[in-house]
């Protein structure tokens, strides 16, 4: 699916009143079919607002269109909610749940758009899809737990699984690594790479081109996942393209408002030093001697 934004502006509050706060300002961009796009920028730069606009959850000015080709693009604001849900799944930054579902029940909610009967009764195929996705996201062992008993990281994985089982050609992920420890951040990246690649996706969906649009504050993770990076500041897109081609100290300073490149270099150096120390046999032997005394 192609997603095309032309001169899009959006905000919160009642338009044309003093209560209205504009967040996005004249944004134009085309998300290519099959692309892995990561959006980065400061807090308040418009990343979440952009995701909500694409998902059809926020009014906007301009044009936001989706279609399989340029000739079949349709305005999202003119589509029914079910039509949008068949094409786009959104994992929000702050997931909410108003009932104490089990993990399986919470993930099964993502299958609602595929349920043929009006009562929303899950078919055997729906349940099999959920079971496979629970296994893939490391949730099978807690499938019967109540979600209000879960840690923040576990709940985040439940919301990811619910997004994946919707089986849409486009998924939007707003800070999907929130609350996840290092191990699950790494697993998340591999899951998303597999989802976006029909040759690697296995049973996570149908073999079709998929578009992944995600927001990350962790630049390391974003650059590992993205083939296209979009940098935002104050509701506008400052730069977009292949990360290795557009990343520069000057751009990062414009985006984040400080010398981000030096900070990244310093943390990378500190991390490398820690890794080298941990692998140094002389240091390991000293630790062994201390532990034996």
C-alpha positions as CSV (number, residue, x, y, z in Angstrom):
1,X,0.0,0.0,0.0
2,X,1.1,3.5,-0.9
3,X,0.4,6.3,1.6
4,X,0.6,9.8,0.3
5,X,0.4,13.0,2.4
6,X,0.0,16.3,0.6
7,X,0.2,19.6,2.5
8,X,-1.2,18.1,5.7
9,X,-1.8,20.1,8.8
10,X,-3.4,18.9,12.0
11,X,-3.7,19.7,15.7
12,X,-5.8,19.5,18.8
13,X,-8.7,21.6,20.1
14,X,-11.5,23.3,18.3
15,X,-10.3,24.8,15.0
16,X,-10.3,28.6,14.6
17,X,-10.4,29.2,18.3
18,X,-7.8,30.1,20.9
19,X,-8.0,26.5,22.1
20,X,-6.6,25.1,18.9
21,X,-2.9,24.1,18.9
22,X,-1.5,23.1,15.5
23,X,1.1,20.4,15.6
24,X,1.6,19.3,12.0
25,X,2.3,22.1,9.5
26,X,2.1,21.6,5.8
27,X,3.6,18.1,5.7
28,X,4.0,16.3,2.4
29,X,5.5,12.8,2.1
30,X,4.9,9.5,0.3
31,X,5.5,6.3,2.2
32,X,6.5,3.7,-0.4
33,X,5.0,0.3,-0.5
34,X,7.1,-2.2,1.3
35,X,9.3,0.4,3.0
36,X,10.6,0.3,6.5
37,X,10.2,3.9,7.6
38,X,11.4,5.2,11.0
39,X,10.3,8.6,12.2
40,X,12.6,10.4,14.7
41,X,12.6,13.8,16.4
42,X,12.3,15.5,19.7
43,X,9.3,15.0,22.0
44,X,6.5,17.3,20.7
45,X,7.8,17.4,17.1
46,X,4.6,15.9,15.7
47,X,5.5,12.2,15.4
48,X,2.5,10.8,17.3
49,X,0.2,13.3,15.7
50,X,1.4,12.2,12.2
51,X,0.7,8.6,13.1
52,X,-2.8,9.4,14.3
53,X,-3.5,11.3,11.1
54,X,-2.3,8.4,8.9
55,X,-4.5,6.0,11.0
56,X,-7.6,8.2,10.3
57,X,-8.0,9.0,14.0
58,X,-7.4,12.8,13.8
59,X,-9.0,15.4,11.5
60,X,-6.6,17.2,9.2
61,X,-6.3,19.7,6.4
62,X,-4.8,18.7,3.1
63,X,-4.8,15.2,1.7
64,X,-4.0,11.8,3.2
65,X,-4.5,9.0,0.7
66,X,-3.9,5.2,0.6
67,X,-4.0,2.8,-2.3
68,X,-2.2,-0.1,-4.0
69,X,-1.1,2.2,-6.8
70,X,-1.1,6.0,-7.5
71,X,-4.2,5.5,-9.6
72,X,-6.2,3.9,-6.8
73,X,-5.4,6.3,-4.0
74,X,-8.3,7.1,-1.8
75,X,-8.7,9.8,0.9
76,X,-8.6,8.2,4.3
77,X,-11.1,10.7,5.8
78,X,-13.7,9.5,3.3
79,X,-13.2,5.8,4.1
80,X,-15.2,3.8,6.6
81,X,-13.5,2.8,9.8
82,X,-13.6,-0.9,8.8
83,X,-12.0,-0.1,5.4
84,X,-9.1,1.7,7.1
85,X,-8.7,-1.1,9.7
86,X,-8.4,-3.6,6.8
87,X,-5.4,-1.6,5.6
88,X,-3.8,0.0,8.6
89,X,-3.1,-1.3,12.1
90,X,-1.9,1.1,14.8
91,X,0.0,0.3,18.0
92,X,-0.3,3.4,20.1
93,X,2.4,4.8,22.3
94,X,0.3,4.5,25.5
95,X,-1.9,1.4,25.2
96,X,-5.2,1.4,27.1
97,X,-7.4,-1.4,28.2
98,X,-10.6,-0.9,30.0
99,X,-11.3,-4.6,30.8
100,X,-9.3,-7.4,32.4
101,X,-8.8,-9.6,29.4
102,X,-6.5,-12.5,29.3
103,X,-3.5,-12.1,27.0
104,X,-5.2,-14.3,24.4
105,X,-8.5,-12.3,24.5
106,X,-6.6,-9.0,24.2
107,X,-4.7,-10.2,21.2
108,X,-7.8,-11.7,19.7
109,X,-9.3,-8.2,19.5
110,X,-7.0,-7.6,16.6
111,X,-8.9,-10.2,14.6
112,X,-12.2,-8.4,14.8
113,X,-11.9,-6.8,11.4
114,X,-11.7,-10.3,9.9
115,X,-14.7,-11.8,11.7
116,X,-17.5,-12.4,9.3
117,X,-20.4,-12.6,11.8
118,X,-21.9,-9.5,13.5
119,X,-21.4,-11.0,17.0
120,X,-17.6,-11.0,16.5
121,X,-17.2,-14.7,17.3
122,X,-13.7,-15.9,16.5
123,X,-13.3,-18.7,14.0
124,X,-10.8,-21.6,14.4
125,X,-8.6,-19.8,11.8
126,X,-8.6,-16.6,14.0
127,X,-7.6,-18.6,17.1
128,X,-4.8,-20.3,15.2
129,X,-3.5,-17.0,13.9
130,X,-3.5,-15.7,17.5
131,X,-1.7,-18.8,18.8
132,X,1.1,-18.5,16.2
133,X,1.6,-14.8,16.9
134,X,1.7,-15.4,20.7
135,X,4.4,-17.9,20.1
136,X,6.3,-15.6,17.8
137,X,6.2,-12.7,20.3
138,X,7.1,-14.8,23.3
139,X,3.7,-14.6,25.0
140,X,2.6,-18.2,24.7
141,X,3.6,-19.1,28.2
142,X,1.4,-16.3,29.7
143,X,-1.5,-16.7,27.3
144,X,-4.0,-17.2,30.1
145,X,-2.7,-14.4,32.4
146,X,-4.9,-11.3,33.0
147,X,-3.4,-8.3,31.3
148,X,-3.8,-6.1,34.4
149,X,-1.3,-8.4,36.1
150,X,1.4,-7.9,33.5
151,X,4.5,-5.7,33.6
152,X,4.8,-2.8,31.3
153,X,7.1,-4.7,28.9
154,X,4.8,-7.7,28.8
155,X,1.8,-5.5,28.0
156,X,3.8,-3.8,25.3
157,X,4.3,-7.2,23.6
158,X,0.6,-7.9,23.9
159,X,-0.2,-4.7,22.1
160,X,2.4,-5.6,19.4
161,X,0.9,-9.1,19.0
162,X,-2.6,-7.5,18.7
163,X,-1.3,-5.3,15.9
164,X,0.3,-8.1,14.0
165,X,-2.8,-10.4,14.1
166,X,-4.8,-7.7,12.4
167,X,-2.9,-8.8,9.2
168,X,-2.9,-5.4,7.4
169,X,-0.5,-4.4,4.7
170,X,0.5,-1.4,6.8
171,X,1.3,-1.2,10.5
172,X,2.1,2.0,12.5
173,X,4.1,1.6,15.7
174,X,4.4,4.5,18.0
175,X,7.4,3.9,20.4
176,X,7.0,0.1,20.3
177,X,10.1,-0.5,22.5
178,X,8.6,1.4,25.5
179,X,9.2,-0.6,28.7
180,X,11.1,-3.4,26.8
181,X,14.4,-4.6,28.2
182,X,17.5,-5.0,25.9
183,X,16.7,-8.6,25.0
184,X,13.1,-7.8,23.9
185,X,14.2,-4.7,22.1
186,X,16.5,-6.9,20.0
187,X,13.8,-9.5,19.5
188,X,11.3,-6.7,18.5
189,X,13.6,-5.5,15.8
190,X,13.9,-9.0,14.3
191,X,10.2,-9.6,14.5
192,X,9.5,-6.4,12.6
193,X,12.2,-7.2,10.0
194,X,10.5,-10.5,9.4
195,X,7.1,-9.0,9.3
196,X,8.2,-6.5,6.6
197,X,9.8,-9.2,4.5
198,X,7.4,-11.6,2.9
199,X,10.2,-14.1,2.4
200,X,10.9,-14.1,6.2
201,X,7.4,-13.6,7.6
202,X,6.5,-17.3,8.0
203,X,3.0,-17.5,9.6
204,X,2.7,-13.9,10.7
205,X,0.6,-12.8,7.7
206,X,-0.1,-13.1,4.0
207,X,2.8,-13.0,1.4
208,X,2.3,-9.4,0.2
209,X,4.4,-6.2,0.2
210,X,4.1,-4.6,3.7
211,X,4.8,-1.1,4.8
212,X,6.2,-0.5,8.3
213,X,6.0,3.0,9.8
214,X,7.5,3.4,13.3
215,X,8.4,6.0,15.8
216,X,11.6,5.5,17.8
217,X,13.4,7.7,20.3
218,X,16.2,5.1,20.3
219,X,18.2,6.1,17.2
220,X,20.3,2.9,17.3
221,X,17.2,0.8,17.0
222,X,15.7,3.1,14.4
223,X,18.7,2.9,12.2
224,X,19.0,-0.8,12.5
225,X,15.5,-1.3,11.3
226,X,14.9,1.5,8.8
227,X,15.6,1.7,5.1
228,X,14.1,5.2,5.1
229,X,14.5,7.7,8.0
230,X,12.2,10.7,8.5
231,X,13.4,13.4,10.8
232,X,10.9,15.9,12.2
233,X,11.0,19.1,14.1
234,X,8.2,21.5,15.2
235,X,5.6,19.8,13.0
236,X,7.7,19.7,9.8
237,X,9.9,17.2,8.0
238,X,13.5,18.4,8.0
239,X,15.0,15.5,6.1
240,X,14.1,12.1,4.7
241,X,15.9,9.3,2.9
242,X,18.4,6.5,3.4
243,X,19.8,6.8,6.9
244,X,23.4,6.4,5.8
245,X,23.0,9.1,3.2
246,X,21.2,11.8,5.2
247,X,22.6,11.4,8.7
248,X,25.1,14.2,9.6
249,X,26.1,16.1,12.7
250,X,24.5,19.2,11.3
251,X,21.1,17.4,10.7
252,X,21.1,15.8,14.2
253,X,21.8,19.2,15.8
254,X,18.9,20.8,13.8
255,X,16.6,17.9,14.8
256,X,17.4,17.6,18.5
257,X,18.7,21.1,19.3
258,X,22.0,20.1,20.7
259,X,25.2,18.3,19.6
260,X,23.6,14.9,19.3
261,X,26.4,13.5,17.2
262,X,29.0,14.0,19.9
263,X,26.7,12.5,22.5
264,X,26.1,9.4,20.3
265,X,29.9,9.1,19.7
266,X,30.6,9.4,23.4
267,X,28.1,6.8,24.4
268,X,29.3,4.5,21.7
269,X,32.8,4.9,22.9
270,X,31.8,4.2,26.5
271,X,29.8,1.1,25.4
272,X,32.7,-0.2,23.4
273,X,35.1,0.3,26.3
274,X,32.7,-1.7,28.6
275,X,32.4,-4.5,26.0
276,X,36.2,-4.6,25.6
277,X,36.7,-4.7,29.4
278,X,34.2,-7.5,29.8
279,X,36.0,-9.6,27.2
280,X,39.5,-8.9,28.6
281,X,40.8,-12.2,30.1
282,X,42.9,-10.4,32.6
283,X,39.9,-8.6,34.0
284,X,37.9,-11.8,34.0
285,X,40.7,-13.6,35.9
286,X,40.7,-10.8,38.5
287,X,36.9,-11.1,39.0
288,X,37.3,-14.9,39.4
289,X,40.0,-14.4,42.1
290,X,37.8,-11.9,44.0
291,X,34.8,-14.2,43.9
292,X,36.8,-17.1,45.2
293,X,38.1,-15.2,48.3
